[in-house]
């Protein structure tokens, strides 16, 4: 690869989810690019010109395919001719919140089967410092029979995609880049820079780049946990948290954040990777660990606050008709990964089976498969004892919630977006 120019670059992106597909689409505007995913149904859908995640519009996807020659495949054979491999697979945690590296190992095996001398593999998946060099590259070496930093080279450029965000799209995000040698670091930086509008930050090592990503999400997790703790304190004192935040935000250096449910594939998962690795080195990250526990418990807290409000108004909780608005982990996005709305549902489900979840964005089958919960895509004229606005989809902001309420009922506003007169309580 050292002797190759930018004109020689042929890119394969492995993993075509929320991260991989937008990146592959973008790369295709400058380089011959193939997207690889083991899920043949996903590949088939993409090649028909539609992305179910809605991260890439049909127009952009069709343009990439028709104008730039972009294609997707589930066959490793078709990416053998590439020389710049980008791995963008998820990094989940197991049921005990321990890092699950199986998707990364599997992707590294795939790379090992196709990589050739002089090629570069760049990882984008969020990991704790050391994973790329200690866990992934040995797999590539073993499968390929090639020697790292002698026969092939590596880089790391952490993903910064924000699902559902149409402002901070992949081409507008400043990317951190790194490489296993100074020369490769320069090459990786140039490849990414060629498609980005706001440039890159070249980190001095792969480990620094890995660490930078994981603290981005950990910092946000801790900050939100602080606001959630404040919400609990002020709710107990009968003070509206949002009023407090507005008042405090009048000071120039106050960081204005809101309490809320912390779900999704990044913020609710990534801190566990650093927590786990820190303990190997004898460090117990108390702030991060406590923040995670607090945020993980907010779904149950919202449900119990709703029950408390119902009791105060004399609304019978047992067998109550309850409507939950939204199940995705954030607004105006179909992403249901690690959504904490399911914790609201399960807590309420101990008291009543009459719970309806309405979400025009989420896939009915996806929710059923992932959580075993039936949701609806539209609501009828039924009246409810309680309505919980869990996700601030645009559709809910114009919804006539009053028409959905029984004579004596409760409205709980998790997001703090409803008219004050309408909500009986809010987070």
KOLLOLUM-208853 format. One record per residue (C-alpha): residue number from 1; residue in one letter; chain; z, x, y. Coordinates in pm, 1 decimal, padded with zeros to 6 digits, always signed. Example, Ala and Ser with C-alpha at 12.3 -4.5 7.8 and 13.67 -1.06 7.14 Angstrom:
    n  res  chain        c3        c1        c2
    1    A      A  +00780.0  +01230.0  -00450.0
    2    S      A  +00714.0  +01367.0  -00106.0
END
This chain:
    n  res  chain        c3        c1        c2
    1    X      A  +00000.0  +00000.0  +00000.0
    2    X      A  +00063.8  +00294.3  +00229.5
    3    X      A  -00304.6  +00360.4  +00260.4
    4    X      A  -00401.4  -00002.6  +00302.5
    5    X      A  -00477.0  -00156.8  +00638.4
    6    X      A  -00389.5  -00503.6  +00763.2
    7    X      A  -00742.4  -00604.5  +00665.8
    8    X      A  -00658.1  -00534.8  +00301.4
    9    X      A  -00358.9  -00766.3  +00285.6
   10    X      A  -00378.9  -01053.6  +00036.1
   11    X      A  -00070.7  -01271.6  +00032.7
   12    X      A  +00089.6  -01478.6  -00242.1
   13    X      A  +00386.1  -01699.2  -00149.0
   14    X      A  +00604.0  -01785.2  -00448.2
   15    X      A  +00787.9  -02114.0  -00405.4
   16    X      A  +00625.2  -02393.9  -00203.9
   17    X      A  +00924.0  -02590.7  -00081.1
   18    X      A  +01060.7  -02642.8  +00269.2
   19    X      A  +01034.0  -02269.3  +00340.7
   20    X      A  +00744.4  -02140.1  +00135.9
   21    X      A  +00477.8  -02393.6  +00222.0
   22    X      A  +00500.4  -02372.5  +00604.9
   23    X      A  +00501.5  -01993.1  +00577.2
   24    X      A  +00205.3  -01983.9  +00338.4
   25    X      A  +00012.5  -02223.4  +00561.0
   26    X      A  +00080.2  -02000.9  +00860.2
   27    X      A  -00015.1  -01678.5  +00679.5
   28    X      A  -00343.0  -01838.6  +00572.6
   29    X      A  -00457.3  -01843.2  +00937.2
   30    X      A  -00469.5  -01459.8  +00936.5
   31    X      A  -00482.2  -01345.3  +00572.4
   32    X      A  -00626.1  -01462.6  +00238.4
   33    X      A  -00327.5  -01658.6  +00106.1
   34    X      A  -00237.2  -01832.9  -00219.6
   35    X      A  +00071.0  -02045.6  -00270.9
   36    X      A  +00233.6  -02038.2  -00614.3
   37    X      A  +00475.9  -02295.0  -00753.6
   38    X      A  +00579.9  -02366.9  -01111.6
   39    X      A  +00574.4  -02739.3  -01038.7
   40    X      A  +00215.7  -02840.1  -01116.0
   41    X      A  +00268.7  -03191.6  -00972.2
   42    X      A  +00376.8  -03035.5  -00642.9
   43    X      A  +00067.0  -02812.2  -00646.4
   44    X      A  -00159.2  -03106.5  -00722.6
   45    X      A  -00013.0  -03311.6  -00436.4
   46    X      A  -00050.9  -03023.8  -00191.3
   47    X      A  -00411.4  -02961.8  -00288.4
   48    X      A  -00481.1  -03329.8  -00223.9
   49    X      A  -00368.7  -03263.1  +00133.9
   50    X      A  -00014.7  -03405.2  +00148.3
   51    X      A  +00328.7  -03242.4  +00168.3
   52    X      A  +00612.5  -03472.2  +00054.3
   53    X      A  +00868.9  -03269.3  +00250.0
   54    X      A  +00675.4  -03352.6  +00570.5
   55    X      A  +00725.0  -02994.9  +00692.9
   56    X      A  +00349.1  -02942.6  +00710.8
   57    X      A  +00140.0  -03228.0  +00845.4
   58    X      A  -00156.6  -03355.8  +00647.2
   59    X      A  -00391.7  -03236.1  +00923.8
   60    X      A  -00254.1  -02881.8  +00922.6
   61    X      A  -00254.4  -02864.0  +00543.9
   62    X      A  -00612.3  -02988.4  +00517.0
   63    X      A  -00717.3  -02744.2  +00788.5
   64    X      A  -00558.8  -02456.8  +00595.2
   65    X      A  -00738.0  -02558.0  +00276.3
   66    X      A  -01078.1  -02638.3  +00425.9
   67    X      A  -01099.1  -02390.6  +00713.5
   68    X      A  -00884.1  -02095.0  +00600.1
   69    X      A  -00938.0  -02107.4  +00224.4
   70    X      A  -00571.2  -02165.2  +00148.1
   71    X      A  -00501.9  -02281.9  -00203.9
   72    X      A  -00204.2  -02355.6  -00425.1
   73    X      A  -00167.5  -02286.1  -00793.7
   74    X      A  +00081.6  -02296.3  -01079.2
   75    X      A  -00106.1  -02019.8  -01264.8
   76    X      A  +00022.1  -01662.5  -01230.0
   77    X      A  -00322.1  -01537.3  -01325.7
   78    X      A  -00455.8  -01659.7  -00989.9
   79    X      A  -00220.5  -01444.4  -00782.8
   80    X      A  -00275.1  -01116.5  -00969.9
   81    X      A  -00524.9  -00994.3  -00711.8
   82    X      A  -00274.4  -01027.5  -00427.3
   83    X      A  -00087.5  -00725.5  -00295.8
   84    X      A  +00177.2  -00875.9  -00066.0
   85    X      A  +00413.9  -01111.5  -00247.5
   86    X      A  +00660.0  -01330.7  -00058.0
   87    X      A  +00941.2  -01495.7  -00255.8
   88    X      A  +01073.8  -01817.6  -00100.2
   89    X      A  +01276.3  -01991.5  -00370.4
   90    X      A  +01610.7  -02169.9  -00327.2
   91    X      A  +01945.0  -01995.0  -00372.8
   92    X      A  +02184.6  -02269.2  -00483.8
   93    X      A  +02545.4  -02256.8  -00601.4
   94    X      A  +02679.4  -02384.3  -00933.5
   95    X      A  +02939.9  -02659.0  -00984.5
   96    X      A  +03213.0  -02405.3  -00898.4
   97    X      A  +03035.0  -02299.7  -00575.8
   98    X      A  +02941.5  -01961.9  -00720.4
   99    X      A  +02600.8  -01812.4  -00634.1
  100    X      A  +02330.6  -01918.0  -00878.6
  101    X      A  +02065.4  -01646.9  -00880.7
  102    X      A  +01855.9  -01794.5  -01163.3
  103    X      A  +01570.6  -01913.3  -00935.4
  104    X      A  +01554.7  -01563.9  -00780.7
  105    X      A  +01558.3  -01389.9  -01118.0
  106    X      A  +01283.4  -01622.1  -01242.2
  107    X      A  +01069.5  -01558.1  -00932.4
  108    X      A  +01126.8  -01183.2  -00970.9
  109    X      A  +01004.7  -01206.1  -01331.5
  110    X      A  +00691.8  -01380.3  -01206.9
  111    X      A  +00636.2  -01103.6  -00951.2
  112    X      A  +00689.5  -00843.0  -01222.9
  113    X      A  +00410.1  -00996.9  -01430.0
  114    X      A  +00151.1  -00970.7  -01152.1
  115    X      A  +00251.4  -00679.8  -00927.2
  116    X      A  +00040.8  -00363.7  -00922.2
  117    X      A  +00083.7  -00010.1  -00794.4
  118    X      A  +00112.9  +00005.8  -00417.8
  119    X      A  +00202.1  -00363.8  -00377.7
  120    X      A  +00484.9  -00501.7  -00166.4
  121    X      A  +00727.5  -00784.8  -00247.6
  122    X      A  +00921.6  -00948.7  +00036.6
  123    X      A  +01215.3  -01181.1  -00025.5
  124    X      A  +01297.0  -01468.5  +00210.9
  125    X      A  +01571.9  -01643.1  +00015.5
  126    X      A  +01920.5  -01641.5  +00170.2
  127    X      A  +02148.2  -01408.2  -00024.3
  128    X      A  +02454.2  -01187.6  +00016.2
  129    X      A  +02386.1  -00822.3  +00112.9
  130    X      A  +02261.3  -00625.1  -00183.1
  131    X      A  +02093.9  -00899.9  -00387.7
  132    X      A  +01736.2  -00786.3  -00318.3
  133    X      A  +01795.3  -00428.4  -00428.4
  134    X      A  +02066.4  -00483.5  -00691.0
  135    X      A  +01959.4  -00809.4  -00856.8
  136    X      A  +01592.0  -00881.6  -00785.1
  137    X      A  +01407.2  -00550.1  -00782.9
  138    X      A  +01550.8  -00426.4  -01116.8
  139    X      A  +01399.3  -00741.3  -01272.5
  140    X      A  +01060.9  -00662.0  -01114.2
  141    X      A  +01088.6  -00304.5  -01243.8
  142    X      A  +01179.0  -00411.3  -01596.7
  143    X      A  +00900.6  -00669.6  -01630.8
  144    X      A  +00627.1  -00464.7  -01460.1
  145    X      A  +00718.7  -00121.8  -01592.0
  146    X      A  +00670.9  +00008.4  -01236.7
  147    X      A  +00920.2  +00213.1  -01035.6
  148    X      A  +01066.3  +00070.2  -00713.2
  149    X      A  +00986.5  +00271.9  -00399.5
  150    X      A  +00751.1  +00484.8  -00601.4
  151    X      A  +00499.1  +00246.2  -00754.9
  152    X      A  +00582.0  -00067.0  -00553.8
  153    X      A  +00782.1  -00145.1  -00239.9
  154    X      A  +00999.0  -00420.7  -00099.8
  155    X      A  +01102.9  -00597.3  +00215.4
  156    X      A  +01333.8  -00875.0  +00325.4
  157    X      A  +01269.8  -01129.5  +00599.1
  158    X      A  +01516.7  -01417.3  +00591.2
  159    X      A  +01385.3  -01768.1  +00636.3
  160    X      A  +01490.0  -01953.7  +00950.6
  161    X      A  +01323.4  -02286.3  +00888.0
  162    X      A  +01514.8  -02586.0  +01019.4
  163    X      A  +01403.1  -02886.4  +00805.5
  164    X      A  +01271.1  -03175.1  +01010.9
  165    X      A  +01268.2  -02971.5  +01333.5
  166    X      A  +00928.2  -03008.2  +01498.9
  167    X      A  +01028.4  -02787.8  +01795.6
  168    X      A  +01138.0  -02469.9  +01614.6
  169    X      A  +00852.4  -02448.2  +01366.3
  170    X      A  +00791.8  -02135.0  +01159.9
  171    X      A  +00538.6  -01980.2  +01400.8
  172    X      A  +00782.6  -02019.4  +01694.1
  173    X      A  +01084.3  -01867.1  +01520.0
  174    X      A  +01168.0  -01503.6  +01587.3
  175    X      A  +01194.1  -01340.5  +01244.6
  176    X      A  +01411.9  -01056.1  +01121.3
  177    X      A  +01213.2  -00809.2  +00910.2
  178    X      A  +01299.3  -00502.9  +00700.8
  179    X      A  +01151.2  -00273.7  +00439.9
  180    X      A  +01255.2  -00036.4  +00162.0
  181    X      A  +01101.4  +00262.6  +00345.6
  182    X      A  +01030.3  +00324.3  +00713.6
  183    X      A  +00657.2  +00289.6  +00647.3
  184    X      A  +00692.7  -00035.9  +00454.8
  185    X      A  +00933.1  -00174.5  +00716.0
  186    X      A  +00658.9  -00116.2  +00974.2
  187    X      A  +00395.9  -00282.6  +00756.5
  188    X      A  +00614.8  -00588.6  +00682.0
  189    X      A  +00692.8  -00618.0  +01052.3
  190    X      A  +00324.5  -00604.8  +01144.8
  191    X      A  +00227.0  -00868.6  +00886.7
  192    X      A  +00487.8  -01115.4  +01016.3
  193    X      A  +00426.6  -01028.2  +01379.5
  194    X      A  +00060.1  -01111.6  +01343.7
  195    X      A  +00135.5  -01481.9  +01290.3
  196    X      A  +00449.1  -01531.0  +01503.4
  197    X      A  +00452.2  -01638.7  +01866.6
  198    X      A  +00795.5  -01496.9  +01950.2
  199    X      A  +00779.1  -01173.4  +01756.8
  200    X      A  +01027.3  -01010.4  +01523.1
  201    X      A  +01347.1  -00810.6  +01513.1
  202    X      A  +01312.5  -00511.1  +01282.5
  203    X      A  +01644.0  -00450.3  +01106.9
  204    X      A  +01735.3  -00093.4  +01003.0
  205    X      A  +01775.2  -00185.5  +00634.3
  206    X      A  +01727.3  -00463.0  +00382.3
  207    X      A  +02105.3  -00509.8  +00350.8
  208    X      A  +02141.9  -00555.9  +00728.2
  209    X      A  +01864.5  -00817.9  +00724.5
  210    X      A  +02033.6  -00999.7  +00432.8
  211    X      A  +02369.5  -00994.1  +00612.1
  212    X      A  +02220.8  -01118.5  +00939.3
  213    X      A  +02092.8  -01434.5  +00777.0
  214    X      A  +02405.6  -01522.1  +00588.4
  215    X      A  +02628.6  -01488.5  +00895.0
  216    X      A  +02396.6  -01713.6  +01100.7
  217    X      A  +02478.2  -02006.9  +00875.9
  218    X      A  +02840.2  -01904.1  +00816.2
  219    X      A  +02906.4  -01891.4  +01189.6
  220    X      A  +02765.3  -02240.9  +01235.8
  221    X      A  +02970.3  -02367.7  +00942.0
  222    X      A  +03292.6  -02231.5  +01094.0
  223    X      A  +03208.6  -02372.6  +01438.2
  224    X      A  +03142.6  -02720.9  +01299.3
  225    X      A  +03459.6  -02701.1  +01088.8
  226    X      A  +03657.7  -02639.8  +01407.0
  227    X      A  +03507.9  -02953.5  +01565.2
  228    X      A  +03580.9  -03151.7  +01247.7
  229    X      A  +03941.5  -03034.0  +01256.5
  230    X      A  +03964.4  -03141.7  +01619.9
  231    X      A  +03819.3  -03482.0  +01525.7
  232    X      A  +04093.9  -03527.7  +01266.6
  233    X      A  +04362.2  -03430.5  +01519.2
  234    X      A  +04232.7  -03651.0  +01799.1
  235    X      A  +04162.8  -03947.0  +01569.2
  236    X      A  +04526.6  -03930.0  +01457.2
  237    X      A  +04631.1  -03926.1  +01825.4
  238    X      A  +04402.2  -04216.1  +01919.6
  239    X      A  +04183.4  -04000.8  +02144.9
  240    X      A  +03801.9  -04015.2  +02129.1
  241    X      A  +03678.1  -03671.1  +02022.9
  242    X      A  +03341.4  -03708.2  +02194.8
  243    X      A  +03515.4  -03782.5  +02526.0
  244    X      A  +03720.8  -03466.4  +02483.0
  245    X      A  +03410.6  -03258.0  +02409.5
  246    X      A  +03227.7  -03396.7  +02713.9
  247    X      A  +03522.1  -03307.8  +02935.9
  248    X      A  +03560.6  -02957.8  +02789.8
  249    X      A  +03184.6  -02896.6  +02814.0
  250    X      A  +03207.9  -02919.0  +03191.7
  251    X      A  +03329.8  -02557.1  +03178.3
  252    X      A  +03040.8  -02308.9  +03190.4
  253    X      A  +03137.2  -02107.4  +02881.9
  254    X      A  +03242.5  -02388.0  +02646.4
  255    X      A  +03025.3  -02403.8  +02331.8
  256    X      A  +02934.4  -02769.0  +02296.3
  257    X      A  +02919.8  -02881.6  +01934.6
  258    X      A  +02995.7  -03212.7  +01766.2
  259    X      A  +03190.6  -03300.6  +01452.1
  260    X      A  +02985.3  -03420.1  +01157.4
  261    X      A  +02882.0  -03400.1  +00794.7
  262    X      A  +02765.8  -03053.5  +00691.2
  263    X      A  +02504.0  -03081.0  +00418.4
  264    X      A  +02160.7  -02941.5  +00342.9
  265    X      A  +02058.2  -02635.3  +00152.7
  266    X      A  +02172.1  -02373.3  +00405.1
  267    X      A  +02491.5  -02424.1  +00600.5
  268    X      A  +02676.2  -02599.5  +00318.1
  269    X      A  +02574.5  -02337.9  +00059.0
  270    X      A  +02515.5  -01994.8  +00213.5
  271    X      A  +02877.3  -01915.1  +00313.3
  272    X      A  +02976.6  -01929.6  -00054.9
  273    X      A  +02744.9  -01634.4  -00121.9
  274    X      A  +02927.2  -01414.6  +00128.8
  275    X      A  +03272.2  -01546.8  +00028.1
  276    X      A  +03203.0  -01458.9  -00335.7
  277    X      A  +03070.5  -01110.1  -00258.8
  278    X      A  +03351.2  -01033.6  -00012.4
  279    X      A  +03609.9  -01090.3  -00283.9
  280    X      A  +03440.3  -00828.7  -00502.7
  281    X      A  +03528.4  -00580.9  -00227.3
  282    X      A  +03887.0  -00704.2  -00209.6
  283    X      A  +03841.2  -00907.2  +00109.0
  284    X      A  +03948.7  -01272.4  +00115.5
  285    X      A  +03748.1  -01449.4  +00388.6
  286    X      A  +04014.3  -01703.2  +00486.2
  287    X      A  +03839.5  -01848.3  +00790.7
  288    X      A  +03511.9  -01906.8  +00604.7
  289    X      A  +03684.4  -02043.1  +00293.6
  290    X      A  +03897.0  -02287.9  +00492.2
  291    X      A  +03593.4  -02396.4  +00695.0
  292    X      A  +03401.9  -02469.7  +00376.6
  293    X      A  +03686.6  -02674.4  +00229.0
  294    X      A  +03728.1  -02872.2  +00549.1
  295    X      A  +03356.9  -02947.3  +00586.2
  296    X      A  +03319.4  -03036.3  +00219.8
  297    X      A  +03588.8  -03301.0  +00261.7
  298    X      A  +03438.7  -03480.5  +00560.5
  299    X      A  +03244.8  -03740.1  +00359.7
  300    X      A  +03563.0  -03865.0  +00195.7
  301    X      A  +03738.1  -03851.8  +00533.7
  302    X      A  +03473.5  -04076.4  +00695.5
  303    X      A  +03504.9  -04325.4  +00408.6
  304    X      A  +03884.4  -04333.2  +00438.6
  305    X      A  +03864.2  -04375.4  +00817.4
  306    X      A  +03629.3  -04670.4  +00762.6
  307    X      A  +03876.2  -04823.8  +00515.3
  308    X      A  +04159.8  -04770.0  +00763.1
  309    X      A  +03961.6  -04942.8  +01039.1
  310    X      A  +03876.2  -05232.0  +00805.6
  311    X      A  +04243.9  -05276.3  +00718.8
  312    X      A  +04337.8  -05279.1  +01087.0
  313    X      A  +04087.1  -05558.5  +01155.0
  314    X      A  +04190.2  -05755.1  +00848.8
  315    X      A  +03860.5  -05698.1  +00667.7
  316    X      A  +03922.4  -05698.2  +00292.6
  317    X      A  +03802.9  -05367.8  +00143.7
  318    X      A  +03804.4  -05481.5  -00219.4
  319    X      A  +03453.7  -05602.6  -00314.0
  320    X      A  +03341.5  -05573.7  +00050.7
  321    X      A  +02971.8  -05572.5  +00137.0
  322    X      A  +02909.3  -05233.3  +00295.6
  323    X      A  +02588.1  -05095.5  +00444.7
  324    X      A  +02541.8  -04719.7  +00484.4
  325    X      A  +02261.1  -04622.9  +00721.1
  326    X      A  +02100.5  -04301.0  +00598.3
  327    X      A  +02146.2  -04063.8  +00305.0
  328    X      A  +01946.1  -03755.0  +00406.7
  329    X      A  +02149.2  -03456.8  +00520.8
  330    X      A  +02009.0  -03482.0  +00875.4
  331    X      A  +01808.2  -03715.1  +01096.1
  332    X      A  +01431.0  -03775.8  +01081.4
  333    X      A  +01386.5  -03568.6  +00769.0
  334    X      A  +01346.5  -03660.3  +00397.9
  335    X      A  +01569.3  -03372.4  +00277.5
  336    X      A  +01856.7  -03501.9  +00061.4
  337    X      A  +01985.2  -03165.4  -00064.1
  338    X      A  +02365.9  -03142.0  -00065.9
  339    X      A  +02400.3  -03446.8  +00154.3
  340    X      A  +02762.4  -03542.9  +00216.6
  341    X      A  +02672.4  -03909.8  +00256.6
  342    X      A  +02708.6  -03936.7  -00122.6
  343    X      A  +03079.1  -03851.0  -00079.2
  344    X      A  +03113.0  -04149.6  +00156.8
  345    X      A  +02945.7  -04365.8  -00107.1
  346    X      A  +03159.7  -04244.0  -00399.2
  347    X      A  +03486.7  -04284.2  -00208.1
  348    X      A  +03399.3  -04640.9  -00105.4
  349    X      A  +03270.2  -04712.8  -00453.7
  350    X      A  +03628.0  -04693.9  -00582.1
  351    X      A  +03693.0  -05018.6  -00391.3
  352    X      A  +03362.1  -05203.2  -00408.1
  353    X      A  +03032.5  -05205.3  -00596.6
  354    X      A  +02858.3  -05392.0  -00316.0
  355    X      A  +02728.9  -05088.0  -00128.8
  356    X      A  +02375.4  -05074.4  +00009.9
  357    X      A  +02224.9  -04748.4  +00131.9
  358    X      A  +01926.1  -04794.4  +00358.2
  359    X      A  +01712.2  -04492.9  +00444.3
  360    X      A  +01345.0  -04517.9  +00548.9
  361    X      A  +01303.1  -04139.2  +00513.6
  362    X      A  +01453.0  -04057.4  +00175.3
  363    X      A  +01258.2  -04094.8  -00149.3
  364    X      A  +01401.0  -04370.2  -00371.0
  365    X      A  +01318.6  -04183.0  -00692.4
  366    X      A  +01446.0  -03849.4  -00556.5
  367    X      A  +01785.7  -03998.3  -00467.9
  368    X      A  +01810.0  -04173.9  -00804.6
  369    X      A  +01723.6  -03853.7  -00990.8
  370    X      A  +01953.0  -03627.6  -00786.2
  371    X      A  +02256.6  -03853.7  -00737.7
  372    X      A  +02213.5  -04155.5  -00965.3
  373    X      A  +02226.4  -04384.8  -00661.0
  374    X      A  +01986.1  -04667.4  -00581.1
  375    X      A  +01877.1  -04689.0  -00218.6
  376    X      A  +01653.6  -04935.0  -00033.4
  377    X      A  +01363.2  -04866.1  +00202.4
  378    X      A  +01412.5  -05185.7  +00398.4
  379    X      A  +01694.6  -05432.7  +00456.1
  380    X      A  +01692.9  -05809.4  +00432.9
  381    X      A  +01893.8  -06058.5  +00636.0
  382    X      A  +02217.0  -05999.1  +00448.2
  383    X      A  +02544.0  -05978.6  +00645.3
  384    X      A  +02794.0  -05697.5  +00588.1
  385    X      A  +03168.1  -05647.1  +00615.6
  386    X      A  +03115.7  -05289.3  +00729.2
  387    X      A  +02822.8  -05081.4  +00855.2
  388    X      A  +02842.9  -04701.2  +00860.7
  389    X      A  +02585.3  -04512.5  +01064.7
  390    X      A  +02579.4  -04186.7  +00867.1
  391    X      A  +02246.6  -04037.7  +00981.0
  392    X      A  +02091.9  -04070.2  +01326.9
  393    X      A  +01733.9  -04153.3  +01221.8
  394    X      A  +01526.2  -04281.1  +01513.7
  395    X      A  +01482.8  -04610.8  +01327.6
  396    X      A  +01858.2  -04672.4  +01338.3
  397    X      A  +01887.9  -04613.0  +01711.4
  398    X      A  +01681.0  -04926.0  +01779.5
  399    X      A  +01816.6  -05130.2  +01487.2
  400    X      A  +01988.1  -05457.5  +01575.9
  401    X      A  +02313.2  -05378.1  +01397.6
  402    X      A  +02491.0  -05684.8  +01537.8
  403    X      A  +02255.2  -05907.1  +01338.2
  404    X      A  +02376.3  -05738.0  +01018.0
  405    X      A  +02745.4  -05809.2  +01073.5
  406    X      A  +02970.1  -06084.4  +00943.2
  407    X      A  +03194.4  -06261.9  +01190.2
  408    X      A  +03480.1  -06018.6  +01123.2
  409    X      A  +03339.8  -05675.7  +01041.2
  410    X      A  +03357.3  -05304.0  +01112.9
  411    X      A  +03103.5  -05054.0  +01250.8
  412    X      A  +03176.8  -04684.5  +01199.3
  413    X      A  +02960.3  -04437.2  +01391.4
  414    X      A  +02958.4  -04094.7  +01223.9
  415    X      A  +02708.4  -03948.9  +01471.2
  416    X      A  +02850.5  -04088.5  +01795.5
  417    X      A  +02513.6  -04231.4  +01902.6
  418    X      A  +02579.3  -04605.9  +01912.8
  419    X      A  +02690.6  -04803.0  +02216.4
  420    X      A  +03066.4  -04771.0  +02255.3
  421    X      A  +03110.8  -05147.4  +02258.1
  422    X      A  +02938.0  -05178.0  +01919.4
  423    X      A  +03134.6  -04917.0  +01722.3
  424    X      A  +03490.6  -04991.2  +01612.6
  425    X      A  +03547.7  -04623.9  +01544.0
  426    X      A  +03357.9  -04298.0  +01534.8
  427    X      A  +03404.9  -03942.8  +01413.3
END
